[in-house]
Amino acid sequence: MKTPIAVPPSAVGRNAIVVIAVVAAGAALYWLRDILTPLAMAIFLMIMIDGVKRSIEQRTQLPDHLAGIAAVSLVVVGFFAAIAFIVNGAAGFFTDMSGISSGIGPRIDAVIEDGARLVGVEAAPTAQELLTGIDLRGYLTSLAFQMQGVASGSFFVLVYLGFLLASQVGFRRKIVAMFPQREQRAEAMGVFERVRGGVEGYLWVQTVTGAMICAAAWILMRVVGLEHAEFWTFIIFVVGFIPVLGGAVAGLAPPLFALVQFPTYWPALILLVGLQTILFLVGNLIQPRMQGENQNIDPVAVLLALALWGKLWGVVGMFLSTPLAVMAMAILAEFRGTMWIAVLLSGDGKPYADEPESTPHRPPARRPDRVKPPRPGSAEP
């Protein structure tokens, strides 16, 4: 009988503590989601404001405080304009849909009958038979409450954002107090710069490519004659920030509604082929060139992050899943004990964007937990 490998008791206890801590952290994130999701969105907006502010300073030579005011105004106005457009656009869309619901039923029955005939089914069920047992009123009521929750949640996001912006004044002093030695402080600021650079790069790429997709999709929908083309264009832009699921919604939702609106299948087919072509070209030719090393994340890690944060925080978690994965990879790469997790999260095995090609990865040289404390009475290095 082969002798099993002996594992030191200390390693078993340490691994058990790590597992328990991860489970406890996940439970806390889920239970406190009503508090944490507005805070996460506020941090996300603060990073966006910082990037806009630096861009304004570089292009206009405005003073620091004026550039900050302009950046805050642009981001906050854009955020609330997006919320208002979603709420009002959804309300108008569902109002129009309910107004023409008498004509939708026969059209859906015709689509179902044609589809059943293609697969060899003679007696096709009607839409009413398929929807029997489905509480549509309950779903619409739930949707209305979610819209109300979005509006109320945006207020708390604004409150958190105001306090975060106010606390930026003492950020430098806090960094000096937390990391008194110059080397420690440089490493901490390096982590912060990598996190900020990754999030800003993700925002820039998604915004530019989303604008390209929306411009082409709007032209296509207007040519075909799809109703509420502006509403669908904005939805395509918003869901573009959700990995995997965003592309599916953008490429399939307008053609499905075209099936109901038009008496023939050609407009829906044109929309389906056109939107899929646009998404394919942008996603495979333009976006990879723009991403560079800003999103050096494994696709499986992106999918797992989407599922995890979507389960914990719902739609907000889906939007923030990729930026949170970027932040996690940058932080985990700073410590030897968690470097292997950052390597697994990275797309090419190198979490550091500036890493030389000859080395598999760059272990951190010195970390705060391994730096000797300063001698009593010594000055700051």
MIGURO-23570 format. One record per residue (C-alpha): x, y, z; residue number from 1. Coordinates in Angstrom, 3 decimals. Example, Ala and Ser with C-alpha at 12.3 -4.5 7.8 and 13.67 -1.06 7.14 Angstrom:
<kegus>
<px=12.300; py=-4.500; pz=7.800; nr=1>
<px=13.670; py=-1.060; pz=7.140; nr=2>
</kegus>
This chain:
<kegus>
<px=0.000; py=0.000; pz=0.000; nr=1>
<px=1.361; py=3.385; pz=-1.063; nr=2>
<px=2.071; py=5.788; pz=1.771; nr=3>
<px=-0.024; py=8.969; pz=1.374; nr=4>
<px=1.729; py=12.299; pz=1.189; nr=5>
<px=1.878; py=13.949; pz=4.571; nr=6>
<px=0.504; py=17.495; pz=4.623; nr=7>
<px=1.693; py=19.737; pz=7.460; nr=8>
<px=-1.132; py=20.534; pz=9.879; nr=9>
<px=-0.326; py=24.224; pz=9.588; nr=10>
<px=-0.993; py=24.158; pz=5.829; nr=11>
<px=-4.328; py=22.392; pz=6.329; nr=12>
<px=-5.419; py=24.915; pz=8.912; nr=13>
<px=-4.299; py=27.830; pz=6.773; nr=14>
<px=-6.180; py=26.534; pz=3.720; nr=15>
<px=-9.299; py=25.929; pz=5.808; nr=16>
<px=-9.161; py=29.479; pz=7.142; nr=17>
<px=-8.811; py=30.835; pz=3.594; nr=18>
<px=-11.844; py=28.842; pz=2.404; nr=19>
<px=-13.936; py=29.982; pz=5.378; nr=20>
<px=-12.869; py=33.606; pz=4.824; nr=21>
<px=-13.811; py=33.466; pz=1.130; nr=22>
<px=-17.241; py=31.995; pz=1.923; nr=23>
<px=-17.834; py=34.553; pz=4.672; nr=24>
<px=-16.800; py=37.410; pz=2.374; nr=25>
<px=-19.164; py=36.172; pz=-0.350; nr=26>
<px=-22.034; py=35.944; pz=2.135; nr=27>
<px=-21.309; py=39.465; pz=3.399; nr=28>
<px=-21.235; py=40.831; pz=-0.155; nr=29>
<px=-24.609; py=39.227; pz=-0.835; nr=30>
<px=-26.301; py=40.310; pz=2.398; nr=31>
<px=-24.979; py=43.877; pz=2.144; nr=32>
<px=-25.643; py=44.271; pz=-1.595; nr=33>
<px=-28.188; py=47.059; pz=-1.043; nr=34>
<px=-25.450; py=49.116; pz=0.604; nr=35>
<px=-22.433; py=48.005; pz=-1.411; nr=36>
<px=-23.837; py=48.246; pz=-4.944; nr=37>
<px=-24.391; py=52.045; pz=-4.798; nr=38>
<px=-20.938; py=52.409; pz=-3.239; nr=39>
<px=-19.354; py=50.307; pz=-5.996; nr=40>
<px=-21.109; py=52.366; pz=-8.668; nr=41>
<px=-19.932; py=55.560; pz=-6.963; nr=42>
<px=-16.313; py=54.332; pz=-6.963; nr=43>
<px=-16.722; py=53.386; pz=-10.613; nr=44>
<px=-17.983; py=56.897; pz=-11.414; nr=45>
<px=-15.190; py=58.490; pz=-9.361; nr=46>
<px=-12.567; py=56.646; pz=-11.422; nr=47>
<px=-14.375; py=57.801; pz=-14.548; nr=48>
<px=-14.405; py=61.400; pz=-13.284; nr=49>
<px=-10.674; py=61.252; pz=-12.554; nr=50>
<px=-9.952; py=60.048; pz=-16.083; nr=51>
<px=-12.163; py=62.728; pz=-17.652; nr=52>
<px=-10.528; py=65.360; pz=-15.467; nr=53>
<px=-7.006; py=64.436; pz=-16.564; nr=54>
<px=-8.132; py=64.324; pz=-20.187; nr=55>
<px=-9.616; py=67.827; pz=-19.883; nr=56>
<px=-6.414; py=69.123; pz=-18.264; nr=57>
<px=-4.283; py=67.720; pz=-21.064; nr=58>
<px=-6.466; py=69.087; pz=-23.872; nr=59>
<px=-7.576; py=72.464; pz=-22.522; nr=60>
<px=-4.892; py=73.501; pz=-19.993; nr=61>
<px=-7.619; py=74.388; pz=-17.487; nr=62>
<px=-6.690; py=74.745; pz=-13.803; nr=63>
<px=-7.096; py=71.692; pz=-11.611; nr=64>
<px=-10.269; py=72.840; pz=-9.837; nr=65>
<px=-12.029; py=73.954; pz=-13.035; nr=66>
<px=-11.153; py=70.694; pz=-14.780; nr=67>
<px=-12.516; py=68.807; pz=-11.774; nr=68>
<px=-15.793; py=70.727; pz=-11.825; nr=69>
<px=-16.186; py=70.141; pz=-15.561; nr=70>
<px=-15.459; py=66.412; pz=-15.206; nr=71>
<px=-17.917; py=65.995; pz=-12.332; nr=72>
<px=-20.596; py=67.880; pz=-14.242; nr=73>
<px=-20.118; py=65.809; pz=-17.409; nr=74>
<px=-20.134; py=62.431; pz=-15.678; nr=75>
<px=-23.009; py=63.166; pz=-13.276; nr=76>
<px=-25.192; py=64.719; pz=-15.976; nr=77>
<px=-24.437; py=61.812; pz=-18.306; nr=78>
<px=-25.219; py=59.275; pz=-15.576; nr=79>
<px=-28.596; py=60.765; pz=-14.716; nr=80>
<px=-29.428; py=61.390; pz=-18.372; nr=81>
<px=-28.835; py=57.686; pz=-19.008; nr=82>
<px=-31.070; py=56.733; pz=-16.066; nr=83>
<px=-33.820; py=59.075; pz=-17.259; nr=84>
<px=-33.572; py=57.811; pz=-20.833; nr=85>
<px=-33.838; py=54.186; pz=-19.718; nr=86>
<px=-36.832; py=54.820; pz=-17.446; nr=87>
<px=-38.723; py=57.089; pz=-19.844; nr=88>
<px=-37.811; py=55.071; pz=-22.907; nr=89>
<px=-38.891; py=51.821; pz=-21.294; nr=90>
<px=-42.158; py=53.412; pz=-20.145; nr=91>
<px=-42.930; py=54.702; pz=-23.639; nr=92>
<px=-41.923; py=51.423; pz=-25.227; nr=93>
<px=-44.181; py=49.301; pz=-23.031; nr=94>
<px=-47.013; py=51.815; pz=-23.425; nr=95>
<px=-46.818; py=51.527; pz=-27.205; nr=96>
<px=-46.575; py=47.769; pz=-26.986; nr=97>
<px=-49.707; py=47.593; pz=-24.837; nr=98>
<px=-51.512; py=49.930; pz=-27.238; nr=99>
<px=-50.921; py=47.640; pz=-30.212; nr=100>
<px=-51.197; py=44.402; pz=-28.262; nr=101>
<px=-54.384; py=43.489; pz=-30.140; nr=102>
<px=-52.382; py=43.144; pz=-33.343; nr=103>
<px=-49.386; py=41.440; pz=-31.770; nr=104>
<px=-51.218; py=38.268; pz=-30.794; nr=105>
<px=-52.213; py=37.186; pz=-34.333; nr=106>
<px=-48.731; py=38.026; pz=-35.619; nr=107>
<px=-47.063; py=35.912; pz=-32.927; nr=108>
<px=-49.474; py=33.065; pz=-33.717; nr=109>
<px=-48.489; py=33.312; pz=-37.387; nr=110>
<px=-44.773; py=33.232; pz=-36.521; nr=111>
<px=-45.259; py=30.207; pz=-34.268; nr=112>
<px=-47.279; py=28.430; pz=-36.944; nr=113>
<px=-44.638; py=29.047; pz=-39.616; nr=114>
<px=-41.875; py=27.903; pz=-37.298; nr=115>
<px=-43.776; py=24.753; pz=-36.371; nr=116>
<px=-44.372; py=24.001; pz=-40.045; nr=117>
<px=-40.644; py=24.175; pz=-40.712; nr=118>
<px=-39.943; py=21.460; pz=-38.129; nr=119>
<px=-42.851; py=19.289; pz=-39.293; nr=120>
<px=-45.383; py=20.052; pz=-36.546; nr=121>
<px=-48.925; py=20.256; pz=-37.923; nr=122>
<px=-50.906; py=21.506; pz=-34.891; nr=123>
<px=-48.961; py=24.503; pz=-33.576; nr=124>
<px=-49.967; py=25.990; pz=-30.211; nr=125>
<px=-51.097; py=29.604; pz=-30.038; nr=126>
<px=-49.362; py=32.341; pz=-28.099; nr=127>
<px=-52.147; py=32.367; pz=-25.537; nr=128>
<px=-51.736; py=28.632; pz=-24.964; nr=129>
<px=-47.981; py=28.999; pz=-24.560; nr=130>
<px=-48.412; py=31.869; pz=-22.096; nr=131>
<px=-50.990; py=30.032; pz=-20.007; nr=132>
<px=-49.721; py=29.808; pz=-16.464; nr=133>
<px=-47.247; py=32.679; pz=-16.910; nr=134>
<px=-48.014; py=35.662; pz=-14.711; nr=135>
<px=-47.346; py=38.494; pz=-17.162; nr=136>
<px=-48.919; py=41.060; pz=-14.844; nr=137>
<px=-46.580; py=39.965; pz=-12.090; nr=138>
<px=-43.545; py=40.282; pz=-14.360; nr=139>
<px=-44.591; py=43.761; pz=-15.473; nr=140>
<px=-45.161; py=44.791; pz=-11.862; nr=141>
<px=-41.741; py=43.466; pz=-10.932; nr=142>
<px=-40.220; py=45.388; pz=-13.840; nr=143>
<px=-41.915; py=48.585; pz=-12.660; nr=144>
<px=-40.502; py=48.114; pz=-9.151; nr=145>
<px=-37.035; py=47.510; pz=-10.614; nr=146>
<px=-37.290; py=50.754; pz=-12.575; nr=147>
<px=-38.282; py=52.535; pz=-9.375; nr=148>
<px=-35.354; py=50.912; pz=-7.603; nr=149>
<px=-32.978; py=52.152; pz=-10.297; nr=150>
<px=-34.237; py=55.704; pz=-9.802; nr=151>
<px=-33.929; py=55.544; pz=-6.009; nr=152>
<px=-30.578; py=53.760; pz=-6.156; nr=153>
<px=-29.159; py=56.515; pz=-8.352; nr=154>
<px=-29.803; py=58.985; pz=-5.513; nr=155>
<px=-27.666; py=56.926; pz=-3.105; nr=156>
<px=-24.976; py=56.633; pz=-5.787; nr=157>
<px=-24.886; py=60.431; pz=-5.961; nr=158>
<px=-24.636; py=60.699; pz=-2.161; nr=159>
<px=-21.748; py=58.200; pz=-2.011; nr=160>
<px=-20.050; py=59.950; pz=-4.921; nr=161>
<px=-20.222; py=63.315; pz=-3.154; nr=162>
<px=-18.569; py=61.934; pz=-0.006; nr=163>
<px=-15.918; py=60.090; pz=-2.027; nr=164>
<px=-15.028; py=63.250; pz=-3.925; nr=165>
<px=-14.843; py=65.179; pz=-0.669; nr=166>
<px=-12.532; py=62.562; pz=0.860; nr=167>
<px=-10.058; py=62.832; pz=-2.040; nr=168>
<px=-8.523; py=65.892; pz=-0.377; nr=169>
<px=-6.963; py=63.788; pz=2.373; nr=170>
<px=-6.075; py=60.798; pz=0.197; nr=171>
<px=-2.398; py=61.719; pz=-0.103; nr=172>
<px=-2.050; py=62.221; pz=3.659; nr=173>
<px=-3.685; py=58.842; pz=4.283; nr=174>
<px=-1.243; py=57.130; pz=1.928; nr=175>
<px=1.703; py=58.725; pz=3.730; nr=176>
<px=0.329; py=57.647; pz=7.116; nr=177>
<px=-0.364; py=54.088; pz=5.988; nr=178>
<px=3.000; py=53.659; pz=4.214; nr=179>
<px=5.587; py=55.826; pz=5.980; nr=180>
<px=8.524; py=54.501; pz=3.967; nr=181>
<px=9.050; py=55.818; pz=0.466; nr=182>
<px=9.443; py=52.377; pz=-1.101; nr=183>
<px=6.222; py=51.100; pz=0.424; nr=184>
<px=4.391; py=54.216; pz=-0.715; nr=185>
<px=5.710; py=53.859; pz=-4.264; nr=186>
<px=4.513; py=50.253; pz=-4.417; nr=187>
<px=1.058; py=51.189; pz=-3.085; nr=188>
<px=0.722; py=53.995; pz=-5.615; nr=189>
<px=1.881; py=51.587; pz=-8.327; nr=190>
<px=-0.972; py=49.221; pz=-7.456; nr=191>
<px=-3.426; py=52.110; pz=-7.492; nr=192>
<px=-2.149; py=53.285; pz=-10.886; nr=193>
<px=-2.492; py=49.783; pz=-12.358; nr=194>
<px=-6.035; py=49.441; pz=-11.034; nr=195>
<px=-7.014; py=52.871; pz=-12.318; nr=196>
<px=-5.333; py=52.307; pz=-15.667; nr=197>
<px=-7.084; py=48.967; pz=-16.148; nr=198>
<px=-10.520; py=50.348; pz=-15.316; nr=199>
<px=-10.043; py=53.475; pz=-17.421; nr=200>
<px=-8.769; py=51.407; pz=-20.340; nr=201>
<px=-11.801; py=49.142; pz=-20.101; nr=202>
<px=-14.142; py=52.141; pz=-20.021; nr=203>
<px=-12.442; py=53.785; pz=-22.996; nr=204>
<px=-12.508; py=50.658; pz=-25.150; nr=205>
<px=-16.118; py=49.786; pz=-24.326; nr=206>
<px=-17.300; py=53.365; pz=-24.865; nr=207>
<px=-15.608; py=53.847; pz=-28.226; nr=208>
<px=-16.513; py=50.423; pz=-29.630; nr=209>
<px=-20.046; py=50.751; pz=-28.223; nr=210>
<px=-20.447; py=54.089; pz=-30.015; nr=211>
<px=-19.281; py=52.468; pz=-33.273; nr=212>
<px=-21.738; py=49.598; pz=-32.892; nr=213>
<px=-24.595; py=51.935; pz=-31.973; nr=214>
<px=-23.976; py=54.253; pz=-34.938; nr=215>
<px=-24.027; py=51.370; pz=-37.420; nr=216>
<px=-26.979; py=49.672; pz=-35.676; nr=217>
<px=-29.039; py=52.883; pz=-35.627; nr=218>
<px=-28.522; py=53.413; pz=-39.362; nr=219>
<px=-29.495; py=49.797; pz=-40.045; nr=220>
<px=-32.631; py=49.972; pz=-37.888; nr=221>
<px=-33.721; py=53.281; pz=-39.442; nr=222>
<px=-33.230; py=51.880; pz=-42.941; nr=223>
<px=-35.307; py=48.819; pz=-42.089; nr=224>
<px=-37.936; py=50.984; pz=-40.367; nr=225>
<px=-37.872; py=49.434; pz=-36.889; nr=226>
<px=-39.897; py=51.407; pz=-34.360; nr=227>
<px=-38.163; py=52.885; pz=-31.295; nr=228>
<px=-34.776; py=52.736; pz=-33.057; nr=229>
<px=-33.290; py=55.299; pz=-30.640; nr=230>
<px=-34.423; py=53.292; pz=-27.624; nr=231>
<px=-32.899; py=50.109; pz=-29.031; nr=232>
<px=-29.688; py=51.970; pz=-29.883; nr=233>
<px=-29.299; py=53.143; pz=-26.303; nr=234>
<px=-30.066; py=49.659; pz=-24.980; nr=235>
<px=-27.367; py=48.229; pz=-27.272; nr=236>
<px=-24.865; py=50.762; pz=-25.905; nr=237>
<px=-25.712; py=50.051; pz=-22.270; nr=238>
<px=-25.703; py=46.252; pz=-22.511; nr=239>
<px=-22.363; py=46.448; pz=-24.329; nr=240>
<px=-20.743; py=46.865; pz=-20.915; nr=241>
<px=-22.009; py=43.408; pz=-19.884; nr=242>
<px=-19.658; py=40.734; pz=-21.232; nr=243>
<px=-21.107; py=37.833; pz=-23.238; nr=244>
<px=-24.765; py=38.603; pz=-22.464; nr=245>
<px=-24.562; py=42.131; pz=-23.881; nr=246>
<px=-23.692; py=40.916; pz=-27.366; nr=247>
<px=-26.507; py=38.369; pz=-27.322; nr=248>
<px=-29.089; py=40.994; pz=-26.327; nr=249>
<px=-27.777; py=43.523; pz=-28.854; nr=250>
<px=-27.820; py=41.046; pz=-31.725; nr=251>
<px=-31.105; py=39.235; pz=-31.024; nr=252>
<px=-33.576; py=41.600; pz=-29.318; nr=253>
<px=-34.212; py=44.024; pz=-32.245; nr=254>
<px=-34.710; py=41.203; pz=-34.802; nr=255>
<px=-37.172; py=39.467; pz=-32.462; nr=256>
<px=-39.274; py=42.610; pz=-32.169; nr=257>
<px=-39.032; py=43.092; pz=-35.932; nr=258>
<px=-40.754; py=39.724; pz=-36.288; nr=259>
<px=-43.746; py=41.176; pz=-34.457; nr=260>
<px=-43.745; py=44.594; pz=-36.129; nr=261>
<px=-43.442; py=43.634; pz=-39.807; nr=262>
<px=-45.757; py=41.311; pz=-41.774; nr=263>
<px=-42.795; py=39.609; pz=-43.503; nr=264>
<px=-39.605; py=38.019; pz=-42.230; nr=265>
<px=-37.185; py=39.986; pz=-44.408; nr=266>
<px=-36.723; py=42.991; pz=-42.055; nr=267>
<px=-35.993; py=40.687; pz=-39.115; nr=268>
<px=-33.550; py=38.665; pz=-41.244; nr=269>
<px=-31.791; py=41.809; pz=-42.427; nr=270>
<px=-31.491; py=43.059; pz=-38.845; nr=271>
<px=-30.226; py=39.706; pz=-37.608; nr=272>
<px=-27.538; py=39.363; pz=-40.272; nr=273>
<px=-26.591; py=43.047; pz=-40.135; nr=274>
<px=-26.290; py=43.271; pz=-36.356; nr=275>
<px=-24.370; py=40.013; pz=-36.097; nr=276>
<px=-21.978; py=41.234; pz=-38.803; nr=277>
<px=-21.450; py=44.550; pz=-37.007; nr=278>
<px=-20.818; py=42.825; pz=-33.675; nr=279>
<px=-18.449; py=40.316; pz=-35.282; nr=280>
<px=-16.367; py=42.950; pz=-37.070; nr=281>
<px=-16.090; py=45.255; pz=-34.064; nr=282>
<px=-15.555; py=42.441; pz=-31.564; nr=283>
<px=-12.920; py=40.577; pz=-33.583; nr=284>
<px=-11.123; py=43.264; pz=-35.582; nr=285>
<px=-11.431; py=46.647; pz=-33.872; nr=286>
<px=-11.815; py=45.840; pz=-30.168; nr=287>
<px=-8.749; py=43.543; pz=-29.819; nr=288>
<px=-6.533; py=46.228; pz=-31.396; nr=289>
<px=-7.839; py=48.865; pz=-29.005; nr=290>
<px=-7.656; py=46.690; pz=-25.915; nr=291>
<px=-3.946; py=45.974; pz=-26.127; nr=292>
<px=-2.900; py=45.133; pz=-22.590; nr=293>
<px=-5.735; py=47.019; pz=-20.846; nr=294>
<px=-7.826; py=43.865; pz=-20.552; nr=295>
<px=-5.273; py=41.106; pz=-20.169; nr=296>
<px=-7.893; py=38.820; pz=-18.605; nr=297>
<px=-8.655; py=35.237; pz=-19.488; nr=298>
<px=-12.090; py=34.820; pz=-21.163; nr=299>
<px=-12.998; py=32.061; pz=-18.702; nr=300>
<px=-12.214; py=34.449; pz=-15.832; nr=301>
<px=-14.470; py=37.073; pz=-17.446; nr=302>
<px=-17.304; py=34.542; pz=-17.707; nr=303>
<px=-16.860; py=33.366; pz=-14.108; nr=304>
<px=-16.707; py=36.959; pz=-12.865; nr=305>
<px=-19.924; py=37.707; pz=-14.756; nr=306>
<px=-21.685; py=34.729; pz=-13.172; nr=307>
<px=-20.322; py=35.420; pz=-9.671; nr=308>
<px=-21.044; py=39.151; pz=-9.495; nr=309>
<px=-24.340; py=38.712; pz=-11.293; nr=310>
<px=-25.391; py=36.246; pz=-8.620; nr=311>
<px=-24.208; py=38.490; pz=-5.788; nr=312>
<px=-25.261; py=41.936; pz=-7.019; nr=313>
<px=-27.653; py=41.333; pz=-9.927; nr=314>
<px=-27.504; py=43.610; pz=-12.973; nr=315>
<px=-25.131; py=46.064; pz=-11.278; nr=316>
<px=-22.730; py=43.211; pz=-10.600; nr=317>
<px=-22.861; py=42.214; pz=-14.268; nr=318>
<px=-21.888; py=45.733; pz=-15.301; nr=319>
<px=-19.024; py=45.850; pz=-12.789; nr=320>
<px=-17.809; py=42.262; pz=-13.228; nr=321>
<px=-14.957; py=43.003; pz=-15.647; nr=322>
<px=-13.645; py=46.126; pz=-13.820; nr=323>
<px=-13.741; py=44.182; pz=-10.549; nr=324>
<px=-11.793; py=41.338; pz=-12.174; nr=325>
<px=-9.202; py=43.866; pz=-13.408; nr=326>
<px=-8.882; py=45.305; pz=-9.915; nr=327>
<px=-8.596; py=41.859; pz=-8.328; nr=328>
<px=-5.847; py=40.794; pz=-10.738; nr=329>
<px=-3.824; py=43.954; pz=-10.110; nr=330>
<px=-4.053; py=43.589; pz=-6.325; nr=331>
<px=-3.455; py=39.831; pz=-6.183; nr=332>
<px=-0.331; py=40.196; pz=-8.355; nr=333>
<px=1.343; py=42.255; pz=-5.615; nr=334>
<px=1.779; py=39.409; pz=-3.125; nr=335>
<px=3.698; py=36.183; pz=-3.502; nr=336>
<px=0.998; py=34.146; pz=-1.798; nr=337>
<px=-1.680; py=35.226; pz=-4.289; nr=338>
<px=0.483; py=35.673; pz=-7.387; nr=339>
<px=-0.695; py=32.351; pz=-8.810; nr=340>
<px=-4.327; py=33.551; pz=-8.751; nr=341>
<px=-3.364; py=36.672; pz=-10.718; nr=342>
<px=-1.532; py=34.482; pz=-13.238; nr=343>
<px=-4.650; py=32.345; pz=-13.692; nr=344>
<px=-6.820; py=35.440; pz=-14.142; nr=345>
<px=-4.504; py=36.962; pz=-16.756; nr=346>
<px=-4.921; py=36.190; pz=-20.424; nr=347>
<px=-1.276; py=35.371; pz=-21.209; nr=348>
<px=0.051; py=34.395; pz=-17.779; nr=349>
<px=1.626; py=37.815; pz=-17.157; nr=350>
<px=-0.465; py=40.032; pz=-14.878; nr=351>
<px=1.912; py=42.976; pz=-15.318; nr=352>
<px=1.402; py=44.895; pz=-18.554; nr=353>
<px=5.003; py=46.155; pz=-18.608; nr=354>
<px=6.509; py=42.747; pz=-17.935; nr=355>
<px=9.511; py=41.693; pz=-20.058; nr=356>
<px=8.904; py=38.956; pz=-22.590; nr=357>
<px=11.696; py=36.739; pz=-21.256; nr=358>
<px=10.275; py=36.205; pz=-17.767; nr=359>
<px=7.193; py=34.084; pz=-17.002; nr=360>
<px=6.070; py=36.537; pz=-14.349; nr=361>
<px=7.478; py=39.251; pz=-12.149; nr=362>
<px=7.365; py=38.487; pz=-8.439; nr=363>
<px=7.138; py=41.549; pz=-6.258; nr=364>
<px=10.511; py=42.687; pz=-5.028; nr=365>
<px=9.521; py=43.886; pz=-1.581; nr=366>
<px=6.119; py=44.186; pz=0.011; nr=367>
<px=4.907; py=46.055; pz=3.058; nr=368>
<px=4.459; py=42.830; pz=5.006; nr=369>
<px=8.164; py=42.002; pz=4.550; nr=370>
<px=9.723; py=45.436; pz=5.071; nr=371>
<px=11.491; py=45.989; pz=8.364; nr=372>
<px=9.940; py=48.665; pz=10.572; nr=373>
<px=11.844; py=51.968; pz=10.768; nr=374>
<px=14.220; py=52.530; pz=13.662; nr=375>
<px=12.848; py=54.611; pz=16.518; nr=376>
<px=13.561; py=58.277; pz=15.967; nr=377>
<px=14.515; py=57.795; pz=12.312; nr=378>
<px=13.164; py=60.278; pz=9.762; nr=379>
<px=11.067; py=59.360; pz=6.756; nr=380>
<px=13.346; py=57.981; pz=3.974; nr=381>
</kegus>
